[in-house]
């Protein structure tokens, strides 16, 4: 089976490409000069020449600040690029798995955990682009699987990657000059990227639709981190841990019931973080 993975040099895409290669898939990882997803003709040429059976679309402008500053550019990548892939998937009979975001739930009037059935009207440019891409891909290619992904972390960092949650925690735990401050008004799930990647083969078999695809969390960020530190008996870290008073309230937790009904499960945020920190401290 031939699988095209966009964004294959990124945080999720690089790990996805490596994992599917290890499973024996024929993985296609074109660079921008070979495949420009914002150019419909470039997309059609690639599909005609390489005939992928499925696409895992990880490429995106995910820097929310850049999306706010450069909305035209980020729209071309996040929306137009996704639409071009959906049209090619429909024409050439390929399955599209689109990587969306839990950010679409930001500013929802309903408390979390949020379900895929909610009617949404997000405020940020990035979230609006992801939601619009979900909708347009589904209109063009009804068997598109849109995965709403949470903030992710990894036990390992690849060359050139910026820091993520686990790196920040490890650094702060070994350097007392670094802050340990989290908001008790920020509710969200955080997921190990390896869990996402290992569930992607099952996602290829899902019927078209939108799925919350990540770890659940019943606590705010401050109490999530506090509970993990308590279970690890990190007394010094607990004395340094403070509440961030400047963070705006947010609840973008996701309800994983629909995904679980298809046999796809994720550990809770607290449990997965606990396991990772036990092995890397």
C-alpha positions as CSV (number, residue, x, y, z in Angstrom):
1,X,0.0,0.0,0.0
2,X,1.4,3.4,-1.0
3,X,0.9,6.2,1.4
4,X,1.6,9.9,0.8
5,X,2.6,11.8,3.9
6,X,2.6,15.5,3.7
7,X,4.7,17.6,6.2
8,X,7.0,14.6,6.5
9,X,9.8,16.7,8.0
10,X,7.6,18.0,10.8
11,X,7.0,16.9,14.3
12,X,4.1,14.5,13.5
13,X,4.9,13.8,9.8
14,X,8.5,12.6,10.4
15,X,7.4,10.1,13.0
16,X,4.4,9.0,10.9
17,X,6.7,8.4,7.9
18,X,9.1,6.3,10.0
19,X,6.4,4.3,11.6
20,X,4.6,3.4,8.4
21,X,7.9,2.5,6.8
22,X,8.6,0.1,9.7
23,X,5.3,-1.6,9.0
24,X,6.2,-2.2,5.4
25,X,4.1,0.4,3.7
26,X,5.5,2.2,0.6
27,X,5.8,5.7,2.0
28,X,6.0,8.8,-0.2
29,X,7.5,11.8,1.5
30,X,8.0,14.5,-1.2
31,X,9.6,17.8,-0.4
32,X,8.1,21.1,-1.4
33,X,9.9,21.3,-4.7
34,X,8.4,18.0,-5.6
35,X,4.9,18.6,-4.3
36,X,3.4,22.0,-3.6
37,X,0.0,21.3,-2.0
38,X,-1.1,24.9,-2.6
39,X,-0.8,24.4,-6.4
40,X,-3.6,22.2,-7.7
41,X,-1.6,21.3,-10.8
42,X,1.4,20.1,-8.8
43,X,-0.9,17.9,-6.7
44,X,-2.6,16.4,-9.7
45,X,0.8,15.7,-11.4
46,X,2.0,13.9,-8.2
47,X,-1.1,11.8,-7.9
48,X,-1.0,10.9,-11.6
49,X,2.7,9.8,-11.4
50,X,2.8,8.1,-8.0
51,X,-0.8,6.9,-7.5
52,X,-0.9,6.9,-3.7
53,X,-3.7,4.7,-2.1
54,X,-3.9,7.0,0.9
55,X,-2.8,10.4,2.2
56,X,-2.0,11.4,5.7
57,X,-2.0,15.1,5.6
58,X,0.2,16.5,8.3
59,X,1.5,19.6,6.5
60,X,0.2,22.9,8.1
61,X,1.1,26.3,9.3
62,X,0.5,25.5,13.0
63,X,2.1,28.5,14.5
64,X,-1.0,30.3,15.6
65,X,0.7,33.6,15.9
66,X,1.9,33.4,12.3
67,X,-1.6,32.5,11.1
68,X,-2.8,35.7,12.8
69,X,0.0,37.8,11.2
70,X,-0.1,36.1,7.7
71,X,-3.7,35.0,7.2
72,X,-3.5,34.9,3.4
73,X,-0.4,32.7,3.4
74,X,-1.6,30.4,6.1
75,X,-5.0,30.0,4.4
76,X,-3.3,28.9,1.2
77,X,-1.5,26.1,3.1
78,X,-4.1,25.2,5.7
79,X,-7.2,25.4,3.6
80,X,-6.4,25.6,-0.1
81,X,-3.7,22.9,0.2
82,X,-6.0,20.6,2.0
83,X,-8.8,21.2,-0.5
84,X,-6.4,20.4,-3.4
85,X,-5.5,17.1,-1.7
86,X,-9.1,16.2,-1.1
87,X,-10.0,16.9,-4.8
88,X,-7.1,14.7,-5.9
89,X,-8.1,11.9,-3.5
90,X,-11.6,11.9,-4.9
91,X,-10.4,11.8,-8.5
92,X,-7.8,9.1,-8.0
93,X,-9.7,7.0,-5.4
94,X,-7.3,7.6,-2.4
95,X,-8.2,7.8,1.2
96,X,-7.6,11.1,2.9
97,X,-6.7,11.4,6.6
98,X,-6.6,15.1,7.5
99,X,-4.9,16.3,10.7
100,X,-7.1,18.9,12.3
101,X,-6.8,20.4,15.8
102,X,-8.5,20.6,19.2
103,X,-8.2,24.4,18.7
104,X,-11.5,24.4,16.8
105,X,-13.2,24.1,20.3
106,X,-11.6,27.3,21.5
107,X,-14.3,29.8,22.5
108,X,-17.1,27.2,22.4
109,X,-19.9,28.2,24.8
110,X,-20.2,24.6,26.0
111,X,-17.9,23.2,28.7
112,X,-15.6,20.3,27.8
113,X,-15.1,17.5,27.1
114,X,-16.3,18.5,23.7
115,X,-18.0,16.2,21.2
116,X,-17.6,16.2,17.4
117,X,-21.3,17.1,17.1
118,X,-20.9,20.6,18.5
119,X,-21.6,23.5,16.2
120,X,-18.5,25.6,16.4
121,X,-17.4,29.2,15.7
122,X,-13.8,29.5,16.8
123,X,-12.2,32.9,17.2
124,X,-8.6,32.4,16.1
125,X,-7.5,32.4,12.5
126,X,-5.8,29.1,12.8
127,X,-8.8,27.4,14.4
128,X,-11.1,28.9,11.7
129,X,-8.8,27.6,9.0
130,X,-8.8,24.1,10.4
131,X,-12.5,24.0,10.8
132,X,-13.1,25.3,7.2
133,X,-10.6,22.8,5.9
134,X,-12.5,20.0,7.6
135,X,-15.8,21.1,6.1
136,X,-14.5,21.7,2.6
137,X,-12.6,18.4,2.5
138,X,-15.7,16.5,3.5
139,X,-17.8,18.3,0.9
140,X,-15.3,17.4,-1.8
141,X,-14.3,13.9,-0.6
142,X,-17.0,12.5,1.7
143,X,-14.9,9.7,3.0
144,X,-12.3,12.1,4.4
145,X,-11.3,11.3,8.0
146,X,-10.6,14.5,10.0
147,X,-8.6,13.9,13.2
148,X,-8.8,16.6,15.8
149,X,-5.4,16.3,17.4
150,X,-4.4,17.8,20.8
151,X,-1.1,19.4,21.9
152,X,1.5,16.6,21.5
153,X,4.8,15.8,23.1
154,X,7.5,13.2,22.5
155,X,10.0,11.3,24.7
156,X,12.7,12.1,22.1
157,X,13.5,15.3,20.2
158,X,14.7,15.1,16.6
159,X,17.3,17.5,15.2
160,X,16.0,21.0,14.5
161,X,12.8,20.5,16.6
162,X,11.7,23.2,19.1
163,X,11.0,22.3,22.6
164,X,7.7,20.7,23.7
165,X,6.0,20.0,27.0
166,X,8.1,17.0,28.0
167,X,11.4,18.8,27.1
168,X,10.2,21.9,29.1
169,X,9.3,19.8,32.1
170,X,12.6,17.9,32.1
171,X,14.6,21.1,31.8
172,X,12.7,22.8,34.6
173,X,13.0,19.8,36.9
174,X,16.8,19.8,36.5
175,X,17.3,23.6,36.5
176,X,15.7,25.4,39.5
177,X,16.1,28.7,37.7
178,X,13.5,27.8,35.2
179,X,9.8,28.4,36.1
180,X,7.2,25.8,36.8
181,X,4.0,27.8,36.3
182,X,0.8,26.5,34.8
183,X,-2.8,27.9,34.6
184,X,-5.6,26.5,36.7
185,X,-8.0,27.9,34.1
186,X,-6.6,26.0,31.1
187,X,-8.3,22.7,30.5
188,X,-6.9,20.6,27.6
189,X,-5.7,17.1,26.7
190,X,-2.1,16.5,25.9
191,X,-1.1,13.4,24.0
192,X,2.1,11.5,23.4
193,X,2.9,11.7,19.7
194,X,3.8,8.0,19.6
195,X,0.3,7.1,20.7
196,X,-1.1,9.2,17.8
197,X,1.2,7.7,15.3
198,X,0.5,4.1,16.4
199,X,-3.3,4.7,16.0
200,X,-3.0,6.1,12.5
201,X,-3.2,2.7,10.7
202,X,-6.6,2.2,12.4
203,X,-7.6,5.7,11.4
204,X,-7.2,4.8,7.8
205,X,-10.0,2.3,8.2
206,X,-12.5,4.8,9.8
207,X,-15.6,5.8,7.9
208,X,-15.6,9.4,6.7
209,X,-16.2,11.9,9.4
210,X,-14.6,14.0,12.2
211,X,-13.0,12.3,15.2
212,X,-11.4,13.5,18.5
213,X,-8.1,11.8,18.4
214,X,-6.1,12.2,21.6
215,X,-5.9,11.9,25.3
216,X,-8.6,12.9,27.6
217,X,-8.1,15.0,30.7
218,X,-10.4,15.8,33.6
219,X,-8.1,18.4,35.2
220,X,-6.8,21.9,34.4
221,X,-3.1,22.2,33.5
222,X,-1.9,23.3,36.9
223,X,-3.5,20.4,38.7
224,X,-2.5,17.9,36.0
225,X,1.1,18.8,36.5
226,X,0.7,18.9,40.3
227,X,-0.9,15.4,40.3
228,X,2.0,14.0,38.2
229,X,4.6,15.5,40.5
230,X,2.8,14.1,43.6
231,X,2.7,10.6,42.1
232,X,6.5,10.9,41.4
233,X,7.2,12.3,44.8
234,X,8.9,15.3,43.4
235,X,8.9,17.4,46.6
236,X,11.2,20.1,45.4
237,X,9.2,20.6,42.1
238,X,6.0,20.8,44.1
239,X,7.3,23.6,46.2
240,X,8.3,25.5,43.0
241,X,5.1,24.8,41.2
242,X,2.9,28.0,40.9
243,X,-0.4,29.0,39.2
244,X,0.0,31.3,36.2
245,X,-2.3,34.2,37.0
246,X,-2.1,35.8,33.5
247,X,-3.5,33.0,31.4
248,X,-6.9,33.4,29.8
249,X,-9.5,30.7,30.6
250,X,-9.8,28.0,28.1
251,X,-11.5,24.6,27.8
252,X,-10.6,22.6,24.7
253,X,-10.8,19.1,26.2
254,X,-12.1,16.4,23.8
255,X,-14.6,13.6,24.3
256,X,-13.1,10.4,22.9
257,X,-16.3,8.3,23.0
258,X,-16.8,8.2,19.2
259,X,-13.2,7.3,18.5
260,X,-13.3,4.6,21.2
261,X,-16.4,3.1,19.6
262,X,-14.2,2.2,16.7
263,X,-11.7,0.5,18.9
264,X,-9.2,3.3,19.1
265,X,-8.1,4.3,22.6
266,X,-5.7,6.8,24.2
267,X,-4.3,6.9,27.8
268,X,-5.3,9.8,29.9
269,X,-3.1,12.9,29.8
270,X,-2.0,12.3,33.4
271,X,-1.3,8.6,33.0
272,X,0.8,9.0,29.8
273,X,2.8,11.9,31.2
274,X,3.5,10.0,34.4
275,X,4.8,7.0,32.4
276,X,7.0,9.1,30.3
277,X,8.5,11.1,33.2
278,X,9.2,7.9,35.1
279,X,11.4,6.6,32.2
280,X,13.2,9.9,31.4
281,X,14.0,11.4,34.8
